[in-house]
Structures are given as C-alpha cells and as structure tokens.
C-alpha cells in the first residue's frame, strides 16, 4: 500500500489495491474509476464513461448483470454481481462487483460507489467442491467424514443407506455406526493411530447391518491431523463386497470340487495329499491312497442313459462316505474314478482291509430311477514311503502316489475286475516298461519295425487255401520280437492303435494284391485282419477301408475284418453304422473268438456277420473224448441257419480236423496247416497247397 502526502493530509493510492474502485450515476453508468478497476474490469482499456461497470463482461453475462442490477436497485438493496471478463492474456476470470448508494450531507441520493475483485480461485474451488460432492453423492460406495468427537460432518446417500438412516444426524445415535467405528479402531494398525502425521489405511471389516445380516466391507480410512498431531477428522470410503466375496468363495469351491458329487476334485486332492505327506514325514508315518474305478460305467450310460449314470456316481460317493473312516478324504478325479486318502499311520494290512470293505460296500445291485444296475469296482492301493528316499517334494510325491495307486487299479482290472491290488515294486517296473514301450510304439511304424505274419485258412472239405489271417508282430530294436499281447493294449490306451490298424489293413491288402497277381491264390481268397473298437470309433474308418480296397484294385470280398465280442457288443451306434456300411460295400465281417464271451448269442442276434470264428478252446477236444461235439454241432448249425460260414481256430491234429468236417465246419485255421510266417514264406506254402 502506498501513501502520498498532499497539502490537506494523506490519501491512499487506490491503484495499488487488488480491488478496483468506481463511481456511477443514478442509472448505474460509470462516471469515474481507478486504475485497478481498469486493469480488472476493462483489461487495461480506456474508461467507457457512461457505460455500465460490466460493459466488458462476457456476452453471456451482460444481460443477466443488467437485470440483477435493476431488480436490486428497485428493491433498495446493496447490489452484488458476479460476471466473467477476458484478460489481455486471453484468460477468462471471474469478478465480483459490490455497490452501495452515495448520498450527500442531506441524504440525497447522488449515485453509487462500488468495487470489483478477482474471485476466480474462489469460484473454481466452489465448482470443484460441488462437482466432487455430486460425484461422491452418486457413488455406490459409502463416503463419510467424521470429526474428532465421532459426529458425522458429511455422508452421502450410500452411507445413509448402509446404516439404514434417512439423515446424517441420525448416524450419531445409530448403534451400527458406533460398532463399525469401534471395529475400525480395533483393526487399524497401531502405527496409524499413534502417528503424529496424517495417514491412511485399507482393509476389510465384518459389519452387521440394521437388517441383522453380516456384511463384508472394504474400508479405506484417511486420518487428518492438525499441527499438534491431534486428529482433526476421519474420512472413510466403504464398499460392500459381500456379494463379491460370496462369488469368489463359490468360484473357489467350483475350482476345487466336483460339480456332480460335491467331492474334492484332482486339484484339491493333490494339494491335500501333499499337506498330509508333509505331516506324515515329520512323524515317520505312512499315507495310504485307494484308487477306485467303477467297472463298466460306459455300459450303464449307453444302456440306461447318462442321467442314470450320474445318479450312480452320486450314489457311489454316498456309499464311499459310509464305508470309509471319518478322517479319510474322498475325491472324484475323473468320470468314474474316485480316490480315498487315508492318514493316521496306516499300514498294508489296514489299507487292504479298508479297500476290501469299500469294494464290498460298492458291489451289488442298485435300483436307480426304476432301472436296475449291477455295479462293481476295481481298487488299487498304494502306500507312501515315510523316509522319502528319492528326496522329492511333497507335491511330486503326491502325484507319484496317485499314479502308483492307478497302476495297481489297472492291475486289478486286468486280473478280472472287482478286486483289490496293492502296488508293488514289480508293478512299478512293469509300469515303467509299459511306459517305455508306449513311447517307442509311436515311432515303431515310422521306423519300419512292424511286420505281418500270415497263417493259412483252409477249406475243411477241399483242403484248398481260401484265406489267411494277418497277425501283427513288432521287431523291437532292443527286446526282439514282440507278440500282440505285449503291446496291443498299450496301443489301445494311447490311441496308436488307429494309425497302426490302418497300416495293417493297407499292408495286408498290398500283399493280397501281390499274391493274386502272382497266381499264388485264386480270386476267392480273402485276407483276415483284426480290428479294434478304438478303430471303429473313428468316424473316417469306413472311408479309409473302402479307399484302401480301391487303391489296390481288390474286390471287397478279398478283405475280411475280424471283430471280437467286446467290440461288437455294447450297443454302440457308431459300431453298428460302420458294420452296416462295410457290409453294403461288400467287405466280409467275421465274429472272432466266438463262444467265450457272456453275450455270444446276443452278438449273433444283433449283428449280421458273414463268418463265425469258433474259439479254439471250444474245438480243442474234438477227436479225443467227443465231449464238445454237441456244442460245436449246435453252434455250426446255428451259424448256418443265419447264413454264416464257420472257421475253427487252433486246429492242431488230423482227428480234430476230421471231426470238424463231420460236424459241418466250413474252414479251419491252426498249426496243422502252418504257423504264422512272413509273406515270402507264406508264398512258398501257397505254392505247395492244392489249387
């Protein structure tokens, strides 16, 4: 502020003030103004005598200012206006104008005096506050500010809804509000409360609302302190995450539990098993694992429907809970695979006794939705080594233990089903060997290790060679010659049987074509090839067979496909359609190993085959005691009645051949006519046979 002396005293230079002063006449038009007014209201321009003080205002504000001036002047009230002006720098600022009446010594109204001031920052702060208040008010999160005495100074609608009150004042008397504040005080870290500086904290709190229901809240608290370190106020943002927590818990449950039975799944089982192994190691105890597989669930699904199959699985889960001990953990890790985890220092005898008890509880006949179902289970048992000699982690040992029990279960399956087997080191060696063979099997075809051996099939009446069965052999580079029993089951499990079977059909057709062209066999000759159910389940199987026959310019009757009862029986629509398509094309169908399955007559009734191959175990005693003669005669007569020819397998002697001929058997196959041999050797055999 600058003071300037004059002859009559002192006066203040008004141009130094941040406020601009002005005078107007009775109509509110400018008569004088100082430099500050010019700088603020006129952007430094010349004083427009006779114009309104807001003459330089933003065009949108002039009319409103003029109207407000007249209204307030007529009411005899002090005039206060706000308007915007552009500065010389091109910035829009807010000004406030205040006026008062100017009177002489006699009270006569002479005009108005007033001032203008820059209130841009104040306006901006007010606008920001209003926008933030509007945003907070519309927020779904509860926001509240509480003074040092615990009284709310601000709450939004969400906060009042959370606490079940209509007005912020009611929060002071709301018990739920006080309980939440006390909960927060109990959970906020001491360093935040004891600090002399402002700070914030975020965490979760459980709160019981006015409706009596517990809610989980995510809370962010900010503590503002004064210069002396005392708390000035608390500000809190509260989000109700109860639904999200429940959804998270439900998703976590779904990720670790089986939807059908509610039992733990493989993920949770392995995690639980790893924890149990850690505990067992510290106490030098064993953990037992029972691996259960339901026998023939596929038959139930195919014959009774998947709804009945699901009911059966749910029933199995309930029966397992009743048959096992309370502390045992039951899990479903696959379609029909269950695992029982046994803790408590179990030994081999106790594990096998428990497994047998479970097997008996799950074996029998059930009535499900009006359908009678016979069930049985195969169980593999494996025990952990408390010493952990391999030094593996608990998670790795858990996987290995389940795998060992699975191996033992498959041993039980191969030995007849509905039994229990304990995992042994021998099983481990066998499993490793099978795994090694399975890996090598994938490369066997590409490495030209597969060969076909051919065994003659002759007519019992003429002695002519009418066909040959192609038998697969694997020339393993390390283990030597392997028979189908050593690797076909592995091929079935891994799926290699599909490309391997395609190779066998193609190779057999190629050799048959060569023999026909060389005149070694006549045009009625047929090569027999064994086909598995896995091959039949492949949709392109029929197309590949037809394409192979055509590629080698063979007649369809030159190829006979042999299927056993396990492939033909089971009411599989894919198998039925494939067989019908092949027979329409002209390929012969043979029912192999007839007489040893439980559904042989069913297979004859449901599937139209061209040839019935009598299993060697039935015809083996022919020509000796004659005990099987009536059975063989009946089977041959039944086959002939169905327009089928009969081939007897395992024919080893002339007496047996004679009896087959007398009984009406059409063809025979066995060592009497020759052992399986390579195609080159078979050509020599063919030359020696009568044409």
C-alpha positions in Angstrom: 0.0 0.0 0.0 1.4 3.4 -0.9 0.7 6.6 1.0 1.1 10.0 -0.8 1.2 13.4 1.1 -0.8 16.4 -0.1 -1.4 19.8 1.3 -4.6 18.8 3.1 -3.3 15.4 4.5 -2.7 11.9 3.4 -4.6 9.7 0.9 -4.1 6.2 -0.3 -3.1 5.4 -3.9 -6.1 3.2 -4.9 -4.2 1.8 -7.9 -2.0 -0.2 -5.5 -5.0 -2.2 -4.1 -6.1 -5.6 -5.5 -9.6 -4.1 -5.6 -10.8 -1.7 -8.3 -13.0 1.3 -7.2 -15.6 3.1 -9.3 -18.5 5.6 -9.1 -21.7 5.6 -11.1 -24.6 8.0 -11.6 -28.1 7.2 -10.5 -28.7 5.0 -13.6 -25.6 2.9 -12.8 -23.4 4.3 -15.5 -19.7 4.9 -14.9 -18.5 8.4 -14.0 -15.1 7.6 -12.7 -12.9 4.6 -11.8 -9.3 4.0 -10.6 -6.5 2.1 -12.4 -7.2 -1.1 -10.6 -10.8 -1.1 -11.9 -9.4 -0.6 -15.4 -7.0 -3.4 -15.0 -9.5 -5.9 -13.6 -12.8 -5.0 -15.4 -11.5 -3.4 -18.6 -8.3 -5.4 -19.2 -6.4 -2.1 -19.1 -8.5 -0.4 -21.7 -9.9 3.2 -21.6 -12.7 4.0 -19.2 -16.0 3.9 -21.0 -17.7 6.9 -19.3 -21.5 6.5 -19.4 -21.3 2.7 -19.7 -22.2 0.1 -17.1 -19.3 -1.2 -14.9 -19.8 -4.7 -16.5 -19.6 -3.3 -20.1 -16.6 -5.5 -20.8 -18.2 -8.7 -19.3 -18.6 -11.9 -21.2 -21.5 -11.5 -23.6 -23.4 -14.3 -21.9 -23.2 -12.4 -18.5 -24.1 -8.8 -19.5 -27.9 -9.2 -19.8 -28.0 -11.1 -16.5 -25.9 -8.5 -14.7 -28.1 -5.6 -16.1 -31.3 -7.4 -15.0 -29.9 -8.2 -11.5 -28.8 -4.5 -11.1 -32.2 -3.2 -11.9 -34.0 -5.6 -9.6 -31.8 -5.0 -6.6 -31.8 -1.2 -7.2 -35.5 -1.1 -7.2 -35.7 -3.1 -4.0 -33.3 -0.7 -2.3 -30.8 -3.4 -1.5 -27.0 -3.4 -2.0 -26.0 -4.7 -5.4 -23.7 -7.7 -5.6 -23.0 -9.2 -9.1 -20.6 -11.8 -10.5 -19.5 -11.9 -14.1 -16.7 -13.1 -16.3 -14.2 -11.0 -18.3 -11.4 -11.8 -20.8 -8.0 -10.6 -19.8 -5.5 -9.2 -22.2 -3.7 -12.6 -22.0 -6.8 -14.3 -23.2 -7.7 -15.8 -19.8 -11.3 -15.8 -18.6 -11.6 -14.6 -15.0 -14.4 -14.2 -12.6 -15.1 -10.8 -11.0 -17.3 -9.8 -8.1 -19.0 -6.3 -8.1 -20.3 -4.7 -4.9 -22.1 -1.3 -4.8 -23.7 1.0 -2.3 -25.7 4.2 -2.6 -23.8 7.5 -2.4 -25.6 10.3 -0.5 -24.7 13.9 0.4 -24.9 15.5 3.8 -28.7 15.9 3.4 -29.2 12.3 2.5 -29.9 13.0 -1.1 -29.1 10.0 -3.4 -26.3 11.1 -5.7 -25.4 7.7 -7.3 -23.4 4.6 -6.4 -19.9 3.7 -5.3 -18.5 0.3 -5.6 -15.6 -2.1 -6.1 -14.7 -5.1 -8.1 -12.4 -8.0 -7.0 -11.0 -11.1 -8.7 -12.8 -14.2 -7.3 -11.6 -16.7 -10.0 -9.9 -19.0 -7.5 -12.9 -18.9 -5.1 -15.2 -19.8 -8.0 -13.0 -22.6 -9.2 -12.8 -24.1 -5.7 -16.5 -23.9 -5.3 -17.1 -25.6 -8.6 -14.7 -28.3 -7.8 -16.3 -28.8 -4.4 -19.7 -29.0 -6.0 -18.6 -31.5 -8.6 -16.8 -33.7 -6.1 -19.8 -33.5 -3.8 -22.1 -34.6 -6.7 -19.7 -37.4 -7.7 -19.4 -38.6 -4.1 -23.2 -38.4 -3.7 -23.8 -40.5 -6.8 -21.1 -43.0 -5.8 -22.3 -46.5 -4.9 -19.5 -46.5 -2.2 -20.4 -45.1 1.2 -18.4 -42.0 2.0 -18.5 -40.2 5.3 -16.4 -37.7 7.2 -16.4 -37.8 11.0 -15.0 -35.2 13.3 -12.7 -35.9 16.3 -15.8 -36.4 18.5 -17.3 -39.1 16.3 -20.0 -37.0 14.8 -20.5 -37.2 11.0 -19.9 -33.9 9.2 -20.6 -35.4 5.7 -22.3 -38.5 4.4 -23.5 -39.5 1.0 -26.7 -41.4 0.2 -24.9 -44.7 0.0 -23.6 -44.2 3.6 -27.0 -43.5 4.9 -28.5 -46.5 3.1 -25.7 -48.7 4.5 -26.5 -47.7 8.1 -30.3 -47.6 7.5 -30.9 -43.9 8.4 -32.6 -41.1 6.5 -30.5 -38.2 7.8 -26.8 -37.8 8.7 -27.8 -36.5 12.1 -29.4 -39.9 12.9 -26.0 -41.6 12.5 -24.8 -40.2 15.8 -27.4 -42.3 17.6 -27.1 -45.4 15.3 -25.5 -48.3 17.2 -24.4 -49.9 13.9 -22.4 -46.8 13.2 -20.7 -46.8 16.6 -20.0 -50.6 16.2 -18.3 -50.0 12.8 -16.2 -47.2 14.2 -15.1 -49.3 17.1 -14.3 -52.2 14.7 -12.2 -49.9 12.5 -10.4 -48.6 15.6 -9.6 -52.2 16.6 -8.3 -53.2 13.1 -6.4 -50.1 12.1 -2.7 -50.7 12.8 -1.4 -49.0 15.9 1.2 -47.1 13.9 -1.5 -45.3 12.0 -3.4 -44.3 15.2 -0.3 -43.4 17.2 1.4 -41.4 14.4 1.5 -37.6 14.7 1.2 -37.3 10.9 -1.8 -37.8 8.7 -2.2 -41.2 7.1 -4.5 -43.8 5.5 -5.3 -47.5 5.9 -7.2 -50.0 3.7 -8.6 -53.3 4.9 -11.7 -55.5 5.3 -14.2 -55.4 8.2 -17.2 -57.5 9.1 -20.3 -55.4 9.9 -23.8 -56.4 11.0 -26.2 -54.1 9.4 -29.6 -52.9 10.6 -31.2 -55.9 8.9 -29.2 -58.2 11.1 -27.2 -59.7 8.2 -23.4 -59.8 8.3 -21.6 -57.9 5.5 -18.0 -57.8 4.5 -16.8 -54.3 3.9 -13.7 -53.0 2.1 -12.8 -49.9 4.0 -10.3 -47.1 3.2 -9.8 -44.6 6.1 -7.9 -41.3 6.0 -6.9 -39.7 9.2 -6.3 -35.9 9.1 -4.2 -34.4 12.0 -3.6 -30.8 13.0 -0.2 -29.2 13.6 -0.2 -30.5 17.2 -0.8 -34.1 15.9 -4.3 -34.3 17.3 -6.9 -35.9 15.0 -9.0 -33.3 13.2 -11.3 -35.7 11.3 -11.7 -39.1 9.8 -12.7 -39.7 6.2 -13.8 -43.1 5.1 -14.8 -44.8 1.8 -16.7 -48.1 2.4 -17.6 -50.6 -0.3 -19.9 -53.6 0.4 -18.1 -56.6 -1.1 -20.3 -59.3 0.4 -21.6 -60.4 -2.9 -18.1 -60.4 -4.5 -16.7 -62.4 -1.5 -19.5 -65.0 -1.8 -19.0 -65.2 -5.6 -15.2 -65.6 -5.0 -15.8 -68.3 -2.5 -18.2 -70.1 -4.8 -15.8 -69.9 -7.7 -13.0 -71.2 -5.5 -15.3 -74.1 -4.4 -16.2 -74.9 -8.0 -12.5 -74.9 -9.0 -11.6 -77.4 -6.3 -14.8 -79.6 -6.1 -16.7 -81.9 -8.4 -19.9 -80.4 -9.6 -21.9 -83.7 -9.6 -20.9 -85.2 -6.2 -19.6 -82.2 -4.3 -16.4 -84.1 -3.5 -12.9 -82.6 -3.8 -11.5 -82.8 -7.4 -8.0 -83.7 -8.5 -6.6 -80.3 -7.8 -7.8 -80.2 -4.2 -6.9 -83.9 -3.7 -3.3 -83.4 -4.7 -3.0 -80.3 -2.5 -4.5 -82.1 0.5 -2.3 -85.1 -0.2 0.8 -83.0 -0.3 -0.1 -81.4 3.0 -0.7 -84.9 4.5 2.6 -86.1 3.3 4.4 -83.2 4.9 2.7 -84.1 8.2 3.4 -87.8 7.8 7.1 -87.2 7.1 7.6 -85.3 10.4 6.1 -88.3 12.3 7.6 -91.0 10.1 4.2 -92.3 9.2 2.7 -93.8 6.0 -0.1 -92.3 3.9 -2.5 -94.7 2.1 -4.2 -93.9 -1.2 -7.1 -96.0 -2.7 -7.8 -95.5 -6.3 -11.3 -96.8 -7.3 -12.6 -97.2 -10.9 -16.2 -98.2 -11.5 -16.4 -101.3 -13.7 -18.4 -100.9 -16.9 -19.9 -97.4 -16.3 -19.9 -96.9 -20.0 -22.4 -99.8 -20.4 -24.7 -98.1 -17.8 -24.5 -94.8 -19.7 -25.1 -96.5 -23.1 -27.9 -98.8 -22.0 -29.7 -96.8 -19.3 -28.7 -93.2 -20.2 -26.3 -90.6 -18.7 -28.9 -89.5 -16.2 -28.8 -92.9 -14.5 -25.1 -92.9 -14.8 -24.9 -89.6 -12.9 -27.2 -91.0 -10.2 -24.9 -94.0 -10.0 -21.9 -91.8 -9.4 -23.7 -89.7 -6.8 -24.7 -93.0 -5.1 -21.1 -94.2 -5.2 -20.0 -91.0 -3.5 -22.5 -91.5 -0.7 -21.6 -95.2 -0.2 -17.9 -94.3 -0.1 -18.6 -91.8 2.7 -20.3 -94.6 4.7 -17.7 -97.3 4.0 -14.6 -95.2 4.8 -13.4 -93.7 8.1 -14.5 -90.2 9.2 -11.0 -88.8 8.8 -10.5 -90.2 5.3 -10.7 -87.7 2.4 -12.8 -88.8 -0.6 -12.3 -87.2 -4.0 -13.6 -87.7 -7.5 -10.9 -87.1 -10.0 -12.4 -88.4 -13.3 -15.5 -89.7 -14.9 -15.7 -92.9 -12.9 -12.5 -92.6 -10.8 -12.5 -91.9 -7.1 -9.6 -91.6 -4.7 -9.6 -92.1 -0.9 -6.8 -90.5 1.1 -6.1 -92.3 4.4 -3.9 -90.8 7.1 -3.2 -91.9 10.6 -0.2 -94.2 10.2 -2.0 -96.8 8.0 -0.1 -100.0 7.0 -0.5 -102.5 4.2 -2.9 -104.8 6.0 -5.1 -101.9 7.2 -5.2 -100.4 3.8 -6.1 -103.7 2.1 -8.8 -104.3 4.7 -10.3 -100.9 4.1 -10.1 -101.4 0.3 -11.9 -104.7 0.6 -14.6 -103.2 2.8 -15.1 -100.4 0.3 -15.2 -102.9 -2.6 -17.9 -105.0 -0.8 -19.9 -101.8 0.0 -19.9 -100.7 -3.6 -20.6 -104.1 -5.2 -24.1 -105.3 -5.8 -27.3 -104.3 -7.4 -28.9 -100.8 -7.3 -32.3 -99.5 -8.3 -31.9 -96.0 -9.8 -34.9 -94.2 -11.3 -36.6 -97.5 -11.9 -33.5 -99.0 -13.6 -31.8 -102.0 -12.0 -28.0 -101.6 -12.3 -25.3 -104.1 -11.3 -22.1 -102.4 -10.2 -18.6 -103.4 -9.1 -15.3 -101.6 -8.6 -11.7 -102.3 -9.1 -9.4 -100.8 -6.4 -5.7 -100.1 -6.4 -3.8 -99.4 -3.1 -0.5 -97.5 -2.7 1.4 -96.5 0.4 3.9 -93.7 0.8 7.4 -94.2 2.0 7.9 -92.2 5.2 11.6 -92.0 4.6 11.2 -90.3 1.1 14.4 -92.0 -0.3 14.1 -90.2 -3.6 14.2 -86.7 -1.9 11.2 -85.5 -3.9 8.9 -82.7 -2.8 5.6 -83.4 -1.2 3.7 -82.2 -4.3 5.8 -84.5 -6.5 5.3 -87.5 -4.2 1.6 -86.8 -4.1 1.4 -87.1 -7.9 3.5 -90.3 -7.8 1.4 -91.9 -5.1 -1.8 -91.4 -7.0 -0.1 -92.7 -10.1 1.0 -95.8 -8.3 -2.5 -96.5 -7.0 -3.8 -96.0 -10.5 -1.3 -98.6 -11.7 -2.4 -101.1 -9.1 -6.1 -100.4 -10.1 -5.3 -101.3 -13.7 -3.6 -104.5 -12.5 -6.9 -105.3 -10.7 -8.8 -104.6 -14.0 -6.5 -106.9 -16.0 -6.9 -109.7 -13.5 -10.7 -109.8 -13.8 -12.1 -106.7 -12.2 -14.0 -106.3 -8.9 -10.8 -106.9 -6.9 -8.2 -105.0 -4.9 -4.5 -104.9 -5.7 -1.6 -103.5 -3.7 1.1 -101.6 -5.6 4.5 -103.3 -5.6 7.9 -102.6 -7.0 7.3 -105.2 -9.6 4.2 -103.2 -10.7 6.4 -100.1 -10.9 8.9 -101.9 -13.1 6.1 -103.2 -15.3 4.6 -99.8 -15.4 7.9 -98.2 -16.4 8.4 -100.9 -19.1 4.9 -100.3 -20.4 5.5 -96.6 -20.5 8.8 -97.1 -22.3 7.1 -99.4 -24.8 4.2 -97.0 -25.2 6.7 -94.2 -26.1 8.6 -96.5 -28.6 5.3 -97.7 -30.1 4.6 -94.3 -31.5 7.8 -94.5 -33.6 7.5 -98.2 -34.5 5.5 -97.7 -37.7 7.7 -94.8 -38.9 10.8 -96.8 -38.1 9.6 -99.8 -40.2 9.6 -102.1 -37.1 6.2 -103.6 -37.7 5.7 -106.8 -39.7 2.8 -109.0 -40.6 2.8 -112.8 -40.3 0.2 -114.8 -42.2 -1.5 -118.0 -41.1 -3.4 -120.1 -43.6 -7.1 -120.7 -43.5 -8.2 -123.8 -45.5 -11.4 -125.4 -46.5 -12.2 -128.5 -44.4 -13.9 -130.1 -47.4 -11.4 -129.5 -50.3 -8.2 -128.7 -48.4 -7.8 -125.6 -50.6 -6.3 -122.4 -49.1 -9.2 -120.0 -49.0 -7.7 -117.2 -46.9 -5.1 -116.1 -44.4 -5.1 -114.2 -41.1 -2.7 -111.3 -40.9 -1.1 -111.2 -37.5 0.9 -108.3 -36.3 4.5 -108.6 -35.0 6.8 -105.9 -33.6 10.5 -106.3 -34.2 11.7 -104.2 -31.2 15.3 -103.0 -31.7 16.2 -103.9 -28.0 13.6 -106.5 -26.9 13.4 -108.5 -30.1 10.2 -110.0 -31.5 7.1 -108.9 -29.5 3.6 -110.5 -29.9 0.4 -108.5 -30.0 -0.3 -109.4 -26.3 2.8 -107.4 -25.4 1.7 -104.1 -27.0 -1.8 -104.0 -28.4 -3.3 -103.0 -25.1 -0.8 -100.1 -24.9 -1.7 -99.1 -28.4 -5.4 -99.1 -27.4 -4.7 -96.9 -24.4 -2.6 -94.4 -26.2 -4.6 -94.3 -29.4 -1.7 -95.5 -31.6 -4.0 -98.5 -32.5 -5.8 -96.2 -35.0 -2.8 -95.5 -37.4 -1.4 -98.9 -36.6 -4.6 -100.6 -37.6 -4.7 -98.5 -40.8 -1.2 -99.7 -41.6 -2.1 -103.3 -41.1 -5.2 -103.1 -43.4 -3.2 -101.4 -46.1 -0.2 -103.8 -45.8 -2.5 -106.8 -45.9 -4.3 -105.5 -49.0 -1.0 -104.8 -50.7 0.3 -108.4 -50.1 -3.1 -109.9 -51.1 -2.9 -108.0 -54.4 0.6 -109.3 -55.0 -0.4 -112.9 -54.3 -3.4 -112.7 -56.6 -1.3 -111.1 -59.4 1.3 -113.9 -59.0 -1.3 -116.6 -59.2 -0.5 -118.0 -55.7 -4.1 -117.7 -54.6 -7.3 -117.7 -56.5 -9.8 -114.8 -56.7 -11.9 -116.2 -53.9 -9.0 -115.7 -51.5 -9.7 -113.4 -48.5 -7.2 -111.8 -46.1 -8.4 -111.5 -42.5 -7.5 -108.5 -40.4 -8.3 -108.0 -36.7 -9.9 -104.6 -35.9 -10.3 -103.0 -32.5 -13.2 -101.0 -31.1 -11.0 -97.9 -30.9 -10.6 -98.0 -34.7 -14.3 -98.4 -35.2 -15.0 -95.3 -33.1 -13.1 -93.2 -35.6 -15.7 -91.6 -38.0 -13.4 -91.9 -41.1 -12.7 -95.6 -40.5 -15.2 -96.9 -43.1 -14.0 -94.4 -45.7 -10.3 -95.3 -45.2 -11.1 -99.1 -45.5 -13.0 -98.5 -48.8 -10.3 -96.3 -50.1 -7.6 -98.9 -49.3 -9.5 -101.7 -51.1 -10.0 -99.5 -54.2 -6.3 -98.3 -54.2 -5.2 -101.9 -54.6 -7.9 -102.8 -57.1 -9.3 -105.5 -54.9 -12.7 -106.9 -54.8 -14.4 -106.1 -51.4 -14.7 -109.9 -50.7 -10.8 -110.1 -50.7 -10.9 -108.4 -47.3 -12.4 -109.8 -44.1 -12.5 -107.8 -40.9 -12.4 -109.7 -37.6 -14.2 -108.2 -34.6 -14.4 -109.8 -31.2 -17.4 -109.6 -28.9 -16.0 -106.7 -26.8 -16.1 -104.6 -30.0 -19.4 -105.7 -31.3 -21.4 -105.8 -28.0 -22.3 -102.7 -26.1 -25.0 -101.2 -28.2 -22.7 -98.6 -29.8 -24.4 -96.8 -32.7 -21.1 -95.9 -34.3 -20.1 -99.6 -34.5 -23.5 -100.6 -35.9 -23.4 -98.0 -38.6 -19.8 -98.8 -39.5 -20.5 -102.5 -39.9 -23.6 -101.9 -42.0 -21.7 -99.6 -44.3 -18.8 -102.1 -44.7 -21.2 -105.0 -45.5 -23.1 -102.9 -48.0 -19.7 -102.2 -49.7 -19.1 -105.9 -49.8 -16.3 -106.4 -47.1 -16.8 -109.6 -45.2 -17.4 -109.4 -41.4 -16.2 -112.1 -39.1 -17.2 -112.6 -35.4 -13.9 -113.7 -33.8 -13.3 -115.8 -30.7 -16.9 -116.9 -30.5 -18.1 -118.9 -27.6 -16.1 -117.5 -24.7 -18.0 -114.2 -24.1 -21.1 -113.8 -22.0 -23.1 -112.3 -24.8 -22.2 -114.5 -27.7 -25.8 -115.3 -28.7 -26.6 -111.6 -28.3 -23.9 -110.8 -30.8 -25.3 -113.3 -33.3 -28.7 -111.8 -32.9 -27.8 -108.1 -33.1 -25.0 -108.1 -35.7 -25.1 -109.5 -39.1 -21.8 -111.2 -39.7 -20.6 -113.3 -42.6 -18.2 -115.6 -40.8 -18.2 -117.0 -37.3 -14.7 -117.9 -36.0 -15.1 -120.6 -33.3 -12.7 -120.1 -30.4 -10.0 -122.7 -30.2 -10.8 -123.5 -26.6 -14.1 -125.0 -27.6 -12.9 -127.1 -30.5 -9.6 -128.2 -28.8 -11.0 -131.6 -27.5 -12.7 -132.6 -30.8 -11.4 -136.0 -31.9 -10.5 -137.1 -28.3 -13.3 -137.6 -25.9 -16.1 -136.1 -28.0 -17.4 -134.1 -25.1 -17.7 -130.9 -27.1 -19.2 -132.4 -30.2 -22.8 -131.5 -29.4 -21.8 -127.9 -28.5 -19.8 -127.5 -31.7 -22.5 -129.1 -33.8 -25.1 -126.7 -32.3 -23.0 -123.6 -32.9 -22.3 -124.7 -36.5 -26.0 -125.4 -37.2 -27.0 -122.0 -35.7 -24.4 -120.2 -37.8 -25.5 -121.9 -41.0 -29.1 -121.0 -40.1 -28.0 -117.4 -40.0 -26.2 -117.7 -43.4 -22.8 -117.6 -41.8 -19.8 -119.7 -42.5 -17.7 -121.2 -39.6 -14.0 -121.1 -39.1 -12.5 -123.3 -36.4 -9.3 -121.9 -34.7 -6.4 -123.7 -33.1 -6.7 -126.9 -35.2 -3.6 -128.9 -34.4 -4.3 -132.6 -35.4 -6.0 -134.6 -38.2 -8.5 -136.2 -35.8 -9.7 -132.7 -34.8 -9.9 -131.7 -38.5 -11.9 -134.9 -39.3 -14.4 -134.2 -36.5 -14.9 -130.6 -37.7 -15.5 -131.8 -41.2 -18.1 -134.3 -40.0 -19.8 -131.7 -37.9 -20.1 -129.4 -40.9 -17.5 -126.8 -40.1 -16.6 -124.9 -43.3 -13.0 -123.8 -42.7 -10.1 -124.4 -40.3 -7.1 -122.5 -39.1 -4.2 -123.6 -36.9 -0.7 -125.1 -36.7 -1.9 -128.2 -38.6 -1.8 -126.1 -41.7 1.1 -123.9 -40.9 2.4 -121.4 -38.3 2.2 -117.7 -38.9 5.0 -116.7 -41.2 6.3 -113.8 -43.3 4.7 -113.1 -46.7 7.7 -114.6 -48.5 7.5 -117.9 -46.6 3.7 -117.9 -46.9 4.1 -117.7 -50.8 6.0 -121.0 -50.6 3.3 -122.6 -48.5 0.7 -121.3 -51.0 2.5 -122.9 -53.9 2.5 -126.3 -52.1 -1.2 -126.3 -51.5 -3.7 -127.8 -53.9 -5.4 -125.3 -56.2 
